Amino acid sequence: MKINFDSTTFQSLLHRANAEGKSIPKLVNELLTAVLTKEETNDKTEINTRS
C-alpha cells in the first residue's frame, strides 16, 4: 500500500517516529489501530446508551 502525506504531516510523522525509535510505517500502523479501536469502543458505547 502506498500512502501520500502532505509535507507537514510527513515531517510530524518522521519526528515522532524518530523520537519513538520506530519506522514511519510502524508508527502509522499503530496510530491507525489505536484510532480504529477507539472508534469501535465508542460505537459500542453509543449503541448501549441508546438501548
PyRosetta script that sets phi, psi and omega in degrees:
from pyrosetta import init, pose_from_sequence

init()
pose = pose_from_sequence("MKINFDSTTFQSLLHRANAEGKSIPKLVNELLTAVLTKEETNDKTEINTRS")
pose.set_psi(1, 140.5)
pose.set_omega(1, 177.7)
pose.set_phi(2, -119.8)
pose.set_psi(2, 126.4)
pose.set_omega(2, 178.5)
pose.set_phi(3, -122.3)
pose.set_psi(3, 131.5)
pose.set_omega(3, 177.7)
pose.set_phi(4, -103.8)
pose.set_psi(4, 131.5)
pose.set_omega(4, 177.9)
pose.set_phi(5, -113.6)
pose.set_psi(5, 148.8)
pose.set_omega(5, 173.1)
pose.set_phi(6, -67.2)
pose.set_psi(6, 163.1)
pose.set_omega(6, -171.8)
pose.set_phi(7, -62.5)
pose.set_psi(7, -35.3)
pose.set_omega(7, 179.8)
pose.set_phi(8, -66.1)
pose.set_psi(8, -45.6)
pose.set_omega(8, 179.2)
pose.set_phi(9, -64.5)
pose.set_psi(9, -42.6)
pose.set_omega(9, 179.3)
pose.set_phi(10, -60.4)
pose.set_psi(10, -44.7)
pose.set_omega(10, 179.6)
pose.set_phi(11, -63.2)
pose.set_psi(11, -39.1)
pose.set_omega(11, 177.1)
pose.set_phi(12, -63.8)
pose.set_psi(12, -43.8)
pose.set_omega(12, 178.4)
pose.set_phi(13, -64.3)
pose.set_psi(13, -43.0)
pose.set_omega(13, -180.0)
pose.set_phi(14, -61.2)
pose.set_psi(14, -46.7)
pose.set_omega(14, -179.7)
pose.set_phi(15, -61.4)
pose.set_psi(15, -47.4)
pose.set_omega(15, -179.0)
pose.set_phi(16, -66.1)
pose.set_psi(16, -42.3)
pose.set_omega(16, 179.4)
pose.set_phi(17, -61.0)
pose.set_psi(17, -44.7)
pose.set_omega(17, 178.3)
pose.set_phi(18, -62.9)
pose.set_psi(18, -41.5)
pose.set_omega(18, -179.6)
pose.set_phi(19, -64.4)
pose.set_psi(19, -32.3)
pose.set_omega(19, -179.1)
pose.set_phi(20, -95.3)
pose.set_psi(20, -0.4)
pose.set_omega(20, 179.5)
pose.set_phi(21, 66.9)
pose.set_psi(21, 37.4)
pose.set_omega(21, -177.8)
pose.set_phi(22, -126.1)
pose.set_psi(22, 164.0)
pose.set_omega(22, 171.6)
pose.set_phi(23, -82.0)
pose.set_psi(23, 159.3)
pose.set_omega(23, 178.1)
pose.set_phi(24, -61.3)
pose.set_psi(24, -45.4)
pose.set_omega(24, 178.9)
pose.set_phi(25, -58.7)
pose.set_psi(25, -40.1)
pose.set_omega(25, 178.7)
pose.set_phi(26, -64.9)
pose.set_psi(26, -43.6)
pose.set_omega(26, 179.0)
pose.set_phi(27, -62.3)
pose.set_psi(27, -46.6)
pose.set_omega(27, -179.6)
pose.set_phi(28, -61.4)
pose.set_psi(28, -42.1)
pose.set_omega(28, 178.2)
pose.set_phi(29, -60.2)
pose.set_psi(29, -45.6)
pose.set_omega(29, 179.5)
pose.set_phi(30, -64.0)
pose.set_psi(30, -42.6)
pose.set_omega(30, 179.8)
pose.set_phi(31, -64.1)
pose.set_psi(31, -45.1)
pose.set_omega(31, 179.7)
pose.set_phi(32, -65.4)
pose.set_psi(32, -40.8)
pose.set_omega(32, 177.5)
pose.set_phi(33, -60.6)
pose.set_psi(33, -43.3)
pose.set_omega(33, 179.8)
pose.set_phi(34, -63.5)
pose.set_psi(34, -44.0)
pose.set_omega(34, -179.6)
pose.set_phi(35, -64.8)
pose.set_psi(35, -46.4)
pose.set_omega(35, -179.0)
pose.set_phi(36, -64.5)
pose.set_psi(36, -39.1)
pose.set_omega(36, 178.0)
pose.set_phi(37, -64.1)
pose.set_psi(37, -42.6)
pose.set_omega(37, 179.4)
pose.set_phi(38, -64.6)
pose.set_psi(38, -41.4)
pose.set_omega(38, 178.7)
pose.set_phi(39, -62.5)
pose.set_psi(39, -42.0)
pose.set_omega(39, 179.1)
pose.set_phi(40, -62.8)
pose.set_psi(40, -40.9)
pose.set_omega(40, 178.5)
pose.set_phi(41, -64.4)
pose.set_psi(41, -43.0)
pose.set_omega(41, 178.3)
pose.set_phi(42, -63.7)
pose.set_psi(42, -40.4)
pose.set_omega(42, 178.4)
pose.set_phi(43, -61.2)
pose.set_psi(43, -44.3)
pose.set_omega(43, -179.6)
pose.set_phi(44, -65.5)
pose.set_psi(44, -41.2)
pose.set_omega(44, 179.3)
pose.set_phi(45, -64.5)
pose.set_psi(45, -42.1)
pose.set_omega(45, -179.8)
pose.set_phi(46, -62.6)
pose.set_psi(46, -41.9)
pose.set_omega(46, 178.6)
pose.set_phi(47, -63.9)
pose.set_psi(47, -43.1)
pose.set_omega(47, -178.8)
pose.set_phi(48, -67.3)
pose.set_psi(48, -32.8)
pose.set_omega(48, -178.7)
pose.set_phi(49, -77.9)
pose.set_psi(49, -20.5)
pose.set_omega(49, 177.2)
pose.set_phi(50, -80.4)
pose.set_psi(50, -21.0)
pose.set_omega(50, -175.7)
pose.set_phi(51, -74.1)
pose.dump_pdb("model.pdb")
